[in-house]
Amino acid sequence: MRALGGKRWKTSARRRAETDKGWQLIKVSLEDAERKLACNGLVLDENTILIAAELPELANELAKAGQTAVTTPFSAVYWQGGAFRCWHHPLVRESTLS
């Protein structure tokens, strides 16, 4: 059990994500997460995500999970902080999910 924001959780965030939403978690290296902001992609729809071309391992893992990873070079902006999720204007889209 872990305290989080004054609340106690009986299960980890990983367990909640997997059980509550049916999500599959994909591991990324610490270096990719910190230096290439691998966890900061732009989700375009329920099957497609925009990520940096400098993350081929992540693109392969996403493909194995049935997702389409659209890649583009992005290394020139890492030093400024943020990646796709932080660098776009809000998208207006209609969801077909319930």
N, C-alpha and C positions, 0 to 999 in steps of 0.2 A: 504494500500500500504506500502511495506517495502523496505528499501534500503538494497541491498546485493551486496557487491563488486562493489559499484559505480553504480549499475543498480537498477532500481525500478521494483518490481514485483507487479502486480495487484492481484495475487492470492497467497495463501500460498503454501508451498512445498507439503503439503498433497493434496490440490486440484489439483495441477499440476500432481502429480503422479497418482491420481485416474482418471483424465480426459484424460491425454495424453497417458498413457500406459494401461489403463484399470486395474490397479493394485488395489488390496484390501489391505489396511493397517491393521496390527495386532498390538494391543497395548501390551506393556510389562511394567512391574512395573519398577519404578525408581531403586529399589534395584537390580533387575535382570539385568537391563541395565548397571548399574555402577559396581556392584560387580561380576556378573557372565557373563558379556559381551554378553548378550542375543542377541544383534543386530549384532553380529560378527560370523555368521555361514558361512559355506562353501557350496555354491550352487553347486550341482553336475549336475543337469539338470533342465529343466523348472518345474519339479514336485518334486524334491528331494533336501533336504538340510541336512547337517550334523551339529548337535548342541550338546551341553553338556547334559548329562543325568540328570544333576542337574536342568534342566529347564522343568519339566513335564507340567506345565501350558502352556508354549509356544508350546510344542509338541502337546498338545491337541488342541490349537487354530489353529495350522498349519493343523492338520488333519481335523478340521471342515471346513477349507478353501480348502480342496481337495489336500493338499500337503503331501508328505511323509517326516517325520522327522526321520532321522537315528540318534540314540543317542549313546553316549559312555561316560564313566566317564572322566571328565576333570578338576575336582576341584583342583588337585595338581598343576596346572600351573597358576591359576588365579593371584596369587601374583606376577608373573613375567610380567604380562601385556600381552594383546593380547589373542585371542582365535583362532578358526579354520581358519578364513580368514587370519590372520597374521602369523600363524604357519605352513603353507604349502608352498611347492615349487610351482611355476606356473604349472598349468595343461594345457596340450594341448588337445583340444577337438574340434570337428567339430560341428557346430550349424546347426540345421535343421530349425531354425527360419529365417524369411526373414527380 
